[in-house]
Amino acid sequence: MISGKEVVLQRKLKIDPIEGSYNSYAVNEKEKRDWSGNIYLACVVAILAIAFFT
């Protein structure tokens, strides 16, 4: 906390029981898809297609 501001991060966890064990669980983080790269790529392709066909 360099800036002195507290940032609350909420993580989405996926808890799965481990088969063959007693009261043991695997804790994994749910991953969100990052669409920003795909949107950026689509915009670049669209600009190139417009430039090519005009």
C-alpha positions in Angstrom: 0.0 0.0 0.0 2.3 2.7 -1.3 -0.4 5.3 -1.9 -2.1 4.8 1.4 -5.4 3.9 -0.2 -6.9 0.5 0.7 -8.1 -1.5 -2.3 -10.6 -4.3 -1.7 -10.1 -7.1 -4.1 -12.8 -9.7 -4.3 -11.7 -13.1 -5.6 -14.1 -15.6 -6.9 -13.1 -19.0 -5.6 -14.2 -22.5 -6.8 -14.0 -25.1 -4.1 -14.0 -28.7 -5.1 -13.8 -31.8 -2.8 -10.9 -34.0 -3.4 -12.0 -37.5 -4.2 -10.6 -40.3 -2.0 -9.9 -37.9 0.9 -11.7 -36.9 4.1 -12.6 -33.2 4.5 -10.0 -32.1 1.9 -10.8 -29.5 -0.7 -9.1 -28.0 -3.7 -9.4 -24.2 -3.9 -9.1 -22.7 -7.3 -9.7 -19.2 -8.5 -12.4 -18.7 -11.2 -10.9 -17.0 -14.1 -12.6 -14.2 -16.0 -12.1 -14.0 -19.7 -10.2 -11.0 -20.9 -11.9 -9.8 -24.1 -9.9 -6.5 -24.5 -7.2 -8.2 -26.6 -9.8 -9.8 -28.9 -11.8 -6.5 -29.3 -8.6 -4.6 -30.1 -7.6 -7.2 -32.7 -11.1 -7.1 -34.3 -10.8 -3.3 -34.6 -7.4 -3.5 -36.3 -8.7 -6.2 -38.7 -11.8 -4.1 -39.5 -9.6 -1.0 -40.2 -7.3 -3.0 -42.4 -10.3 -4.6 -44.3 -11.8 -1.1 -44.9 -8.4 0.2 -46.1 -7.9 -2.8 -48.4 -11.4 -2.6 -50.1 -11.5 1.1 -50.6 
